[in-house]
Amino acid sequence: MAILLMLGFLSLLYFLFLLYEKISQWRGHCCYIMHYECFKPSEDRKINTELSGNIIKRNKNLGHEEYKFLLRAIVNSGIGEETYGPRNIIAGQEECPTLADGILEMEEFFYDTLNKLFSKTAVSPSDIDILVVNVSMLATVPSLSARIVNHYKMRADIKTFNLSGMGCSASLISIDLVQSIFKLHKNMFALVITSESIAPNWYSGKDKSMILSNCLFRSGGCSILLTNKTALKQRALLQLKCMVRTHIGSSDEAYGCCMQKEDDYGRQGFYLSKNLPKAATQAFIRNLKEIVPKVLPVSELLRFVILSNLSSKFRSYMKGDGKPKLNFKTGIDHFCLHPGGAAVINGVGRSLGLSENDLEPARMTLHRFGNTSASSLWYVLGYMEAKKRLKKGNRILMISFGAGFKCNSCLLEVMQDLEDGNVWKDCIASYPLNNLANPFMEKYGWIYQQEAGSYDLL
């Protein structure tokens, strides 16, 4: 009886979801992504193995243990030799960053991507109704959104928002904000501009929990044009179907696992605690519980419920650990995972039962561009598009994590076959790479043997 009631409840829930979706479309509550433009910095901003080694050698605060830790972190990071950094770091001015360094880094990204976005879509800056800028660790007066309004001479009635402190999950938060406004106002254009400020936030100390961020985070960004104009549906690339946001910041342990702070010597940086994987797992599980009924077909949910209610006697005859598992591929065609690091990609892949082919876009993005914080998801999406994997009707699950601690996810539907080479066009033919090994150990191991007295660091 309990199983029948559960089946009936799931069927009703799915029917109500479909009904709500249809009513939302009829009332103009759609959210379409018209175009997105990822930033590719100039060649002089690349941080290859040699430059990375020079940057580390410049830090006179590092001792034997810190050298060992850094070498291990870089070699195992999953990051390649073609990621990008800010100009002040490359020039050796990380000890005394200025506000101008941060603004320069942002403005290079803003104007490059927005110029291309306006050109490709034939949408004018004066057409924009909503502007959302999210950069977690840089706040200026006037705001970054005001700089964009001033540069493009946008309308006086434009609604602008500046989000800070949201971490790697900020782009989905920004889109959720836009979607909420779309529900109240029809026929609007919105811009979401997502990036992170590395220039004034490079850590020059020796705290291991803060050094790690230097190994993972790189310069990048993405500008996204959205609309709820149903007349433009045929021109849209993607449609947002649903969004789920999970915040477990009420837990002190989760709240403190990612934090901008100063070390014991007053040097500012970004702290990553050992509790981060635990917090990410907790947030991820809670997020999945809410989004699963919205993205998987009723048949898969029913299968899972039935198997879950089998007695332990029968379950013991099943394969593996005997516990039923959801098959996410019954409702999802592509998985756009945040490339926060090799461990993050591996962990999410295991939880969802994904193949190496499913994880390839995130792994290759981490290798080519590094972790560009909130914009990382869009480089992963760009990889799929450049590989011509995104076909009309395909469904994409985006999953991101952020300080606080947050896990945000959304479901996107592809509105037309996508095949733009985008930011990947110059290198996509060489991907996927079979060997993602970082050559840092081979090239710089002798330095650590000489300075730290040991070569066997791993």
N, C-alpha and C positions, 0 to 999 in steps of 0.2 A: 504493500500500500504506500509506504514511504517513497519507494522508487517511482511509482506512478505519479504521486503528487509532485515530486521533484521534476519529472519529465514534463508535466503539465506547466509547471512554473517557468521552466526554461523556454518552452515553446511560446508561452505568453510574453515573456520578457523579450524574446527575439522579434516577435510580431510587433510589439510596442516600439521597439527600436527602429524597425523598418518604417512604421507609420510616422514616427517623429521625424525621421529623415525626409520622408516625402513631404510632410507638412512644412518642414524648414525650407525645403527647396521652393515650395509654392509661395511661401512668405518672403522669399528673397534672403534667407539666412545662409546662403552658400558662401563658401570661402575658397576662392580659386587662386592658385599661384600662377601668375602669368609668365614670370621669368625669374631666374636667379643668376647672379653673377659673382663667382668666387674670385678672390684677389690672388694674383701671382706677382710677387715683388720682383724687382729687377735683379739681374744676375749678380750684381755686386753685393747683394745682401745674403748670398748663400753661405751657410755654415757647414763646410765640409770637415772631414776628419782633421786635416792639418790646422784649420782655423780653430776648431773645437779644442784641440790640444793646446794651442797658443793661449786661448782664453783661460783655460784651466791653469796653465803655468803662470799667468799673470796674477792669480789669486795667491798672495803670500800668506794668507791665513790658514791654508790647508796643511795638515800634518799627515803622518803616515797612514792612520786609519781612514782619514777623509779621502786620501788618494786611492786607497784600495776600494772604498765604497763607490767613489765616482767611476772608476774604471769598470767595476762590475755593473753599475747602473747603465752606463753608456753602451757597453757591449750587449746587454740583454734588453735594451729599451725597445728594439724593433724599429728605430729611427735610422734612416739612411743618410747619405751625404749631400742631399740637395734641398734640405729644409732652409727656411729663411729666418733671419734675425733682424732686430732693429739696428739702425746705423750707429748709434752711440756705443753699442756693445761691440760691434765689429771694429770700431775706431779705438777701442780700449778706454772708453770714458764711463764705464759702468759704475765706478766708485762715486761719481758725482753727477747723477742724472739730473736733468732739468725738466721743468714743465714743458719747455719747447721741444724736448726730445719726444715726449709722449704725444704732443699735438702733431708734430711732423709725421710720426708713425701712423697716426689715425688719418690725417689729411691725405697722405699718399693713397691709402686704401679707399677712403670715401670717394674721392673724385675720379679715380680710375674706374671703379666698379659702377658708380652711378652714371658716369658719362656713357659707358657701354650699355647699361641697362636702358637709359632713355633712348639711345640710338637704335637699339635692336627692337624695342617695343613701340616706338613712335609715340610714346607717352611723354608729355611735357612736364617739367617740374611744377608748372602752374596747375596741372591736373591733380596733383597729390593732395588728398584730404587729411591723411593721417601719417605721421612720421614717428617711428619708434626706433630709438638708438639704444643698444645695450652694450656697454663696455664696463666690465665689473670693477676694474681697479684704476680708473682714471675719471676724476670729476673736475670739470673746469667751469669757470664763470666768465663770460656766458657759457651755457651748456654746449655740448657737442652737437646736439640737435639744432641749436640756434646758429652754430657755425654753418651747418648745411643749408638752413633756411636763408641765411645771409648770402652765401655763395651763389645759390641758384635763384635768389630773389623770388621765393615762394610766396603764396598768397597769405594775406594777413589773418584769414580765418582758419588756417591749418591747425590741426590738433597735434601737438608735439609731446612726446614722452621720452624721458631719459631714465633708463634703468641701470642700476649699479649693484654690485655685490651678489649677483645671481649666479655667477660661475658658469660652468660648461653647459648648463641647461637653459641658458638665457634665451636662445633663439626660439625655442618652443614656447617659452613663457611670453615672449613678445608676440608671437603669432596667436596665442590664446587671447591676449589683450585685444589684438586687432579683430579677432573673430567675435569677441564680446561686443565691440562697437558696431560691427557689421550687423548684428542682430537688432540694433536700434535704429540704424540709418541705412537707407538703400543707395545703390549706385555710387559707390565710393571706391577710390584708389588708396592703397596704403603702401608705405615703404617700411620694411624692417631691415635695419642695418646692424649687423652683429659682428663683434670682434673682441679682442682683448689687448690690453696695453702691456707690452713686455718691456719697452724702453726704460721707464722709470721704476720698474719692479724686479730688476735682475738682482739676485741675491749674491752678495760678495763675501759672505761669512763662511763658517765651517760646520754649522749645525746640519747633521745628516738629513734630518726630516725636512729641512728647507732647501738643501742643495738639490734634492731630487727634482724639484720643479724646473730648475735650469736645464735638466737633461731631457725633459718631456715637452715643455711648452715652446712654441714657435710662432712667428708672425704670420698673420693671415686674416681673412675676413670675408664676409659675404653680404651682398645687398639683394633683397628679395622684394619683388613687386606683387602685391595681392589685390584682389578686387572681389566685390560681391555683385557685380553687374552680370546678370544672367545672359545679357545679349552677347557677352564676350566668352561664353562658355566654350564655344568651338575653338577659340584661340588659346585657351588655357592649357598649361602643361600638366598641372596636377590639381586635384581637389582634396581639400581637407575633409575627411569623413568623421573623425572623432579625435578627441584629445583627452588624456588622463594625466593629472598632476598629483604627485604624492610628496608630502613634506613630513619628515619625521624629526624636525628640529626641536620638538618637545623633549627629546632624549638628549641629555647633556653630552653623552658619549658621541652620538651622531653629530650634534651641533659643533663639537670641537675638533672633528677629524680633518677638516679642511679650513684653514684660517690664515688670513693675512695678519702678520704680527711682526714684532721685533724680537731678535734673539737676545741672549744675555749681554751682548756688547752693543745693543742698540741698532743693529743692522736690520733693516726691514726686508722681509721676504714673504714667501708663501709656504705655510707649514702643512705638511701631509703626515698624519699620524698613522700608527700601525693599526688603528681601529677602522681605517677607511674601508677595507674589504668587507668587514662585518656590517658597517653602516650601509654600504652599497647593496649588499645582499638583502638586508631587511627592507630597504626602500623598494628594491626591485620586486621582491615577492609581493609586497602590498600593492604595487602598481599593477602587476600581472593579474592579481585577483579581480581588479576592477575592469581592466581593458579586455581580458580574455572573452567574456560574454559578448563583447561588442565587435570582435574581429574574427572569431571562429564560427563556422556554420553550426547549426543546431545538431546536425548528425554527429559531429565530432564531440560536442558537449554531451550529447546523450550517451555516446559510447563511453566517454570518460566516467560519467555518473554511474552507469551500469557496472563497469569494472570496479569502480571504487566501492560499490556496495556488495561486492562478492565477499563471501566469508573468507577468513584467513586460510581455511583449509584448501579452498580452490585456488586462492591467490598464490599459494606455495608452489603450484605446478606451472606458474607462468615463467617466462624467460626473465633473466636478470634478477633484480631484487624483488620481483613479484609485485611491485607497485605500478599502477597504470600511469601512463604519461600522455599528456596532450600532444597531438601532432600539429604543430603550428603551421606546417606547410599546407594544411587543408584549407586555410583561409588567407595565408600570406604567401606572396610570390617572391618578395625580396626583403632583406633585413638590413636596415640602415643603422648600424651600431656606432655609438660614440667611440672613436679611436683614442681613448684616454691613455692607453698603454697596452702592452701585450697581455698583461694579466687580466685587464678589464675585458678585452675581446674574448680571451679564452674562457673566462668565467661565464659571461653571458651566453657564449656559444654552447657550453655544456648544459646550462640551465634550460635552454630552448631546444636542445637536441639538434643543433645545426651542423651542417657539413662544412668542409674546408672551402667549398665553392661559395657557400653562404657568407663565410667570414672573410673571403678574399677582398672585397671592396674596403672593409675597415682596415685590414692588415696593410694593404698597399697604400692607403691614405696615410696611415701612421708612418710608413717608410718614406713616402715621397714628401709629405708636408708637415709631419709631426702632429702634435696635439695643438691645434689652433683654437682651443677652448670652444666657445659656443658656436663658432662657425664650422667646426670639424664635420658635423653631420652633412653639410652641403657639399663638401669635398668628396665625401663617401658617395653621396647621391650622384655627383658629377662623374665619378668613376663608372658607376653603373650605366649612366647615359652615354658616356664616351665609348663604352664597350658594346653599346646598342642592345642592352639587355631589357630596357624598359619599353614594354609594348602596351598599346591601348587596353585598358581594363585591368592591368596588373595592379596588385595591392602591395603597398610598401609599409612596413612597420618601422618607425623611427623610435629609437630609445636613447635617452641621454641622462647623464647624472650631473649633479652640481652641488656646490657647497651649501650647507644649511641644516640637514642634508636632504637633497631632493632627487627624485627619479621622475622624469617626465617622458611620456610616450604619445605617439599619435599615429593614426592610420591615414595614408595618402592613396588616392586612386589616380593612376596614369590616364590622362584624357586623350592622348594621341601618342603614336610611336615617337620615341625620343632618341635622337642620335647626334646631338651637338657635341663636338669634340671638347668644347669649353676650355677650362683651365688645364685639362689633361692632354690636349690635342698634340702637343709637341713630344710627348713621351708615352702615350697610351699603348703604342705598338710594342713597346718593350716590357709591358706588364701583362700578366703577373710574373713576378720574379720567383725563381725557384730557390734562390739563396738570399735570405734577408740578413745575413751576418754582417755586423758592423766591423769594418777593418781597423777599429781603434786599437784593439789589443795588439794586432800584428804590427801596426805602425808605431805605437807609443809605449808598448810594454817595456822597452828598454829604459825609458825615462823613469818608470816607477821602480824598476829593478835598481837603478842608480840612486834615485832620491829616497825611495822608501825601503830599500834593502831587501826587496823580495819580488820575484817574478810570478810566483805561484799565488795569485791573488784571488782566484775564483774557488 
